[in-house]
């Protein structure tokens, strides 16, 4: 599954999933998160859309990780 949604990405990282960050087609300064598809992933995405919570500190840490990945990607070019 590929998503540009940073909040969904942070939520899934908090749930223990891992992803790869890949350049967004047509927008070289941006990245999308790519997760391996699984039933657990689908359930977690559904939980996200149902507003199921995650620990705030984990979410903040995941958001910082995503921002770092974007910054590193932009500084490579």
C-alpha positions as CSV (number, residue, x, y, z in Angstrom):
1,X,0.0,0.0,0.0
2,X,1.3,3.4,-0.9
3,X,0.1,6.6,0.8
4,X,1.0,10.3,0.8
5,X,-1.0,10.7,4.1
6,X,1.6,11.6,6.8
7,X,-0.9,11.1,9.7
8,X,-1.9,7.6,8.4
9,X,1.8,6.8,8.0
10,X,2.5,7.9,11.6
11,X,-0.4,5.9,12.9
12,X,0.8,2.8,11.1
13,X,4.3,3.3,12.4
14,X,2.9,3.5,15.9
15,X,1.1,0.2,15.3
16,X,4.5,-1.5,14.6
17,X,4.4,-1.5,10.8
18,X,7.5,-0.5,8.8
19,X,7.6,1.3,5.5
20,X,9.9,2.5,2.8
21,X,9.8,6.2,1.7
22,X,9.9,6.6,-2.1
23,X,9.9,9.7,-4.2
24,X,6.4,10.8,-5.3
25,X,5.9,10.6,-9.1
26,X,5.9,14.1,-10.6
27,X,6.8,15.8,-7.3
28,X,10.5,15.0,-6.6
29,X,10.6,17.0,-3.3
30,X,7.9,14.8,-1.8
31,X,7.9,11.2,-0.6
32,X,5.2,8.6,-0.2
33,X,5.2,5.8,2.4
34,X,5.0,2.2,1.0
35,X,3.8,-0.6,3.3
36,X,3.7,-4.3,2.6
37,X,0.1,-5.3,2.2
38,X,-1.4,-7.7,4.8
39,X,-4.7,-8.3,6.7
40,X,-3.3,-6.7,9.8
41,X,-2.4,-3.6,7.8
42,X,-5.9,-3.4,6.4
43,X,-7.4,-3.7,9.9
44,X,-5.1,-0.9,11.1
45,X,-6.0,1.4,8.2
46,X,-9.7,0.7,9.1
47,X,-9.0,1.6,12.7
48,X,-7.3,4.8,11.6
49,X,-10.4,5.8,9.6
50,X,-12.6,4.9,12.6
51,X,-10.5,7.3,14.8
52,X,-9.1,4.6,17.0
53,X,-6.4,6.2,19.2
54,X,-2.7,5.5,19.6
55,X,-0.4,6.8,22.4
56,X,0.3,10.5,21.8
57,X,4.1,10.3,22.4
58,X,4.4,7.5,19.9
59,X,2.5,9.5,17.3
60,X,4.7,12.6,17.9
61,X,7.8,10.5,17.6
62,X,6.5,8.9,14.4
63,X,5.7,12.4,12.9
64,X,9.3,13.5,13.7
65,X,10.7,10.4,12.0
66,X,8.6,11.1,8.9
67,X,9.8,14.8,8.8
68,X,13.4,13.6,9.1
69,X,12.9,11.2,6.2
70,X,11.5,14.0,4.1
71,X,14.3,16.4,5.1
72,X,16.9,13.8,4.2
73,X,15.3,13.1,0.8
74,X,15.2,16.8,0.0
75,X,18.8,17.4,1.0
76,X,20.1,14.6,-1.3
77,X,19.2,16.5,-4.4
